[in-house]
Amino acid sequence: MGERWDVVVVGAGLAGLAAAATAAGGGVSVLVADGREPGGRAATDRVGRFRFNRGAHALYRSGPGRPVLDRLGVRVSAAPPPATDAHGRLGDRVGPLPWGDEALARTDLIDAADKPGLARVLATMDRWRPADLAGRTARAWFDDLGLGPTARRYLETQARLVTYVVDFDRVSADLVVTQLQQDPLVDYLHGGWAGLVDQLARAAQRRGATLAAGLKVGRVTPDGPWVRVDAGDRTLVARQVVLAAGAPSANARLLPEPPAAWARLGPRLDVAALDLGLDRVPERRVVLGLDRPLYLSMHAPPADLAPPGGAVVHLLRYLRPGEDLATADARAELRGHAEVAGIDPASVEESRYLHRMVVTGALPVPELGGMAGRPRVDDTGSPGVLVAGDWVGPEGHLADTALASGELAGRAAATAAARAATTHAVS
């Protein structure tokens, strides 16, 4: 019949490892299968003397992912970005961003007539009710705030920073509000996100899970009380399977039929990313585009990603769903943004450009009910098969959603597998 496991997890990214560690903690046998080394988009690459995450990565301190890590005994080693020294770019003019009341009064990036309205909106931020906005677009919500044009531009820049979204006509307002309300403190991880991946993998193994890197799954098929998992010349059978293979399309390809619940998902979210290793620390550490969808932030220092005296700077060009931006144009725009921010091209020791980095597999959209309308972990249409990822479940965004849905799927898989083991005789 094949190798038997209580739970097989397909995919060893954040969602899959969280699912595996949680399920194994429930006392069932767990195998994690992935055709590549663990990490997925959370991997970290050594480039010369520098460590590059695959685009800019930051871990929220107060997001729903942190409690998952705490429950799994995962402790991150990290440092916060500087609380000051944030700048905005308007055209080719760079000035301080108005983070805080004093900065708002001083900045010339927002017209004086627009400042009172922005101060009012920011002061009442905690009164917003995300669930009431799930059926509206972020654009419609911004319209209702009654902000002057320069204040609105600033708030949209803040929303883009915390969501990676540039197309506010598509995304549901509850996601934007949830992210803006969340404590803005984040951490940059020492050594990159590979350290988090390693700790999650160790947590899974400590609890008894087996990691099988290089084991590529081709098909997952429910078969009576079991689920058959075809992986090259190996056939596995499991009481429960958790799909955590990345984007919805990657998971759907593993199933006999695409799940009906995934037929009308929101669009995928991508960015173009330029990672720079510098031989010196630049003067400006954060420069955000106010009138264009651009991001620049120095992650090392404070994180340990660069040699002494050096720096790692991440730049992003946020992309609209389906935007067809030529590689040469996107790279040139990001290099130009670095120069406007004050980075000397002669200081660039290493660089790496990634044209289309997936940020999340599917955005929440108002026509599907916003964040609460994202697929549930059991919305696969296949008995015994669950799913986890950054587009699954009602909680959080990005890594927070991956970790939260991974824990939820792992717990459900362990419970169902244990129940099946006690109610069905093994044939």
N, C-alpha and C positions, 0 to 999 in steps of 0.2 A: 504493500500500500504506500510505502514511502516513510521518510523520517517523520516522527510524530512530535508535535510541540503543542503546548496549550495555546501559545500566542506567537504569531510571526508578525514582526513589524517590517514593512517594506520602506526603506529610506532611513538614513542615519544623519539627517539634519537635526535642527533643534527640536522640531515637533516629534520626529521619530525617536530620538534619544529620550526625550521627556516621557513619551508613551512607554518605551521599553523599561525605563527605570521605575516608573509608576506601577506598571503591570508586574514586573518582577518583585516589587515590594509587596505585592498581594499574594506571594507564595506560589505562583505558577511558573512553569518553564517558558522561557522567552528566547526567541532567536531574532536578531536584527540582520536583515539582508540588504546590502547596498552594493551596486556595481562599482562604486568608487570608495575612496577613503571617507571616513566620517566628516561631516561639516557642511557639505553643500555650499550654499551662498554665505555661510558663516565661516568658511575657511579663511586662513591667513597665509599669504605667500611671502617667502623670503625673496627680495629683489635687491641684489647687491648687499649693502650694509643695512638695509631697511626691512621692516615688516609692513606689508600692505594688506589691510583688509580689502575685500572686494567692493570698493566704494566706501563711502562714509557710514560707519556703524556707531551707534550710541545706545546704551542700555538705560532705560528709564529707571529711576530709583523707586518710584511709587506706582509703576504700572503693574498689571496683573501677572506679569512674568516673574517678578521678584519673589512673591510668596511661593510660587512653584519651585524655584531654585532653593529657597529656604527649606521647603519640605523634603527636598531630595538631598539636602546636606551639601549643596553646591555654594561655595563662597568665592565671589569674584574678587580679583585683585585689580583695582582700578583707581583712577583719579578723575576729579571733575574738571570740566573745561573752565577757563577763567570766567568769572562772573561779570567782568567789565571788558573793555577793549573790543566791543562789537561795533561794526561799522556797516553802513548801508551804502549802496552805489546807485546813483541816479545819473543816467548818462555816463559820463566819465568823471563825475564828481563823487568823491567819497567823504562821508561825514559820520559822526557818531550816531548809532542807533539809539532811539529814546527808550532804553530799558530802565524804568524807574521814573518817579515824578520829577526829580531834578533834571534828568536827561531829557525828558519830554519838554520841559520848559526851555531848555537850551538849544535843542536841535533845530537846524534850518532845513531838514529834510521833510518837515511837515509844516504847512502854512499855519500862521498864527490863528487864523480864523477857524481852522479845523481842529485845533488842539483841545478845546473844551469838550467837543463831542467825543473824541477819542478817549479822553480822561474819564468821561462818564461811562462809556462802554466798558473800559477796562476795570473800573471800580465796581461794576455790577456783574462781572463775569461769573461769579459763583452762583448767581441766581438763575442762570440759563438751565433749562431742563432738556438734556439731549434727547430723551425719548419722545418729547413732544415735537421734535424737529426731524424725526426719522423719515417722514414722507415728503420732505422738501429738499430741494437742492441747496448746496451751500451758497450758490449765487443768489437765490431768492432770499435766503436769510441775511446775507450781507446787504441786500437792497433794503430790507426792513430796518436796518440799524440807523439809517439816516445820516451816515457819516459823510463829511466832505471828501473830495476826491483824494487829497494827499493822505488823510487819515485812513481812508479805506485801503489805499495802496499799502500802507504800513501794516494794517491788520491782515490783509491777504498775504503779505510777505511772512508774517508770523505763522499764519495757517499753513503756508507751503512748507515752512521749516519743520513743523511738527507732524505733517502728514505726507510730505513728498508729492502732494497733489498740486497740479497747475490748472487742471480743467475743473473749475468749480461748477460748471454747468452739468456735470455728470454725477459727482459724488454727493452722497446724502449729507445733510447738514449735521446730523448727530455725530458723525465721525469727527468733523472739524471742531465742533464744540467740545466733545469729549477730550480731544487732544489739547485744545487750548486751555481747558480747565485743569488738566493734570499738572501736578507739580512739575515745573520745567527742568528740575535738576536731573541731569543725566551723568553717566560715567563713560569715560573712554578706557577700554580694558588694556591693562599692561600685557604686552606680548601679542596683542590682537585677540580677535574672537576665537582663534584656535584654542586658547586656554579655556574658554567656556565650553567649547565642544569637548575637549579632553576631559574636563571635570564631569560633564554629563555622561560621557562614555564610561568613566570610572564608576560613577554612581550606579549606572545600569549593571556593570559587571560585579560590583560589590554586592548587589542584591541578587545576583545569580544569572543575569542575562548573558547570552552568548552573542558576540559581535562577529559577523561574517563579512568582512570587507572583500570586495571582488566578486560577490555572489549576486549576479544580476537576475532579477525576476522578470519573466516574460509574460506570465498570465496568472491570474487569480480566479479560481472557479469554485463556487459553492458546490458541494458534493454530499448531499444528505446531511448528517450531523457534523461533517467536517468541511474544511475549505482546502482545496488542493492548490498548492503554490508551485508552479513550474519555474525552475531556475536552472537553465542550461541542462546539464545531464543529471541534475538532482531534482527529485520530486519531494516536496515537503507537504505534510498534511497538518492542519492546525484546527483547533476548536474555534479560534478567533484570529482574524487578520486585521491589522491596522495599516492602512495605506497612508504613507507620509512621503510620497515621491516627489513633492513639489507642486507645480502648477496643476490646476484642475485637469487639463488635457493629459498630462503625464499619468495621473492617477486613473483617469477614465480609460486610457489605452490598456490598462491591466485587467479590466473587467469584461465580462461577456457582452454587456450592453452599457452604453453611457447612462449614468443615473439621471432619471427624470428631474430630480431636484437641482441638477447642475445645468439644465438646458438654457436658463436665462440668467446667468451670472453677470455681475458687473464687469467692466473692462479690466484687463491686466494693466498694471502700473510699472513703467520702466523709467530709468534714468540713463544718461550717458555720464561716465565717470572718468576723471583724470586724477591719478594718484602721483604725487611728487615727493621724492626724497631729496631734501636740500642739505647743503653742507653748512648752512648757518640758519639761525632762527630769524624769521622775518619780523618786521616791525608790527604789522597788523596781523591779528590772529583769526579774526572772523570778518568776512565781508559778504553781505547778502545783496543780491540784486533786488532793487525795489521796482524797477520798471522792466525787468527781464528775469526769466526764471533761472537764476544762477546762485550757486552756493559755494563758499570757500570757508574752510575751517582747518586750523592747525590742530591735529590730534596728538602730535608728539613734538615737544612736551605739551601737556603734562604726562601723557601715557608713555610707557617705555616701548617705543617702536623704532627709535633712531639711535645712532651712535652718539656719544657725548658731543655736544656742540651742534648736532644736526637736528633736522625737523622732518616730520611727515605732514604734508598738507593734502587734504582731500577736496576736490572740486566736483560739483555736479551740475549738469544741465538737466533740469526737470523736463520730462517729455509728456505731451498730451497723448492719450490713448490713440494708437495708430499713427502717430506723427512720424513721417518719413523724412528724417533729418540726415543729410549726407554725412558720412563719417568725417571727411575732411573739414566740413563746415562746423560740426560740433566740436571737434578737437581744437580748431582755430579759435572758436568762441571761448572755450575754456582757457586756453593759453592766454588769450587776450584779457580775460577776467583776472587771471593771476597777475599779469603785468599792471593792470589798472590798480589792483590791490597792493602793489608795491613789491612784488616778488621779482628779483633780478634773475633773468634767464640764465645768467652765468652761475647762479647758485644751485641750479638743478643738476643733481648728480645722477638721479634715476627717475624715470617716469614710466607710467603704465596707463594706457587708455583702454577702457572697456566701453564699447559702443552702446550696447543694450543690456544693462543690468536689470534683472527683474526685482522690483521692490516688493510687490505682493501679487499673488496669483489672480485676485479679483477684488475690485473695490466694492464696498457697500453702496447701493444706489437706492434712491427713494422709491422707485416703482416696485422694489422687492422688499420694502420695509426697513431699509437702512441696515444698521449693524445687527439688529435682531433678526433680520431676514437672511443673513448668511446661512449657508448649509450647516446642519447639525452634524455631529460626529457620526450619527447613525443614518444619515441621508445618502446611503450608497445604492439602495435598491437591491442589495445582495445580502442574503442572510449570513450572519457570521462575519461580515466585513464592515469595518469602521474606517473613518478617515480623519486626518489631522493635518493642519497646515496654517499658514498665515492668512488664509481666506475662509477659515472654518470657525464657526461658533460666534457668539455674540460679544465676546470680551476683547477689548484692546485693539491694537493695531501692530502690524509688523511682527517683530520677535515676540512681543507680549502675547499676540494671538496664537502664534505657533506653539509657545510653551503652554499656554492655558488650554488650548484644544488638545495638545499632546497628552497632558495630564488627564483630561477628561476622557479621552479615548482609551488611554492605558488603564484607567480605573474601571471603565465599562467592560473592556476586554477581559481583565482579570476576573471580574465578578461573574461574567457570563461563562468563562472557561471553567472556573471552579464549580459553578452550578452544574454545568454539563458533565463534569467528571464524576459528580456524585449521583446524577440521575440516569446516566446512560452507561451501560457496560461497554468496555472497550472490545470491539470485535476483532 
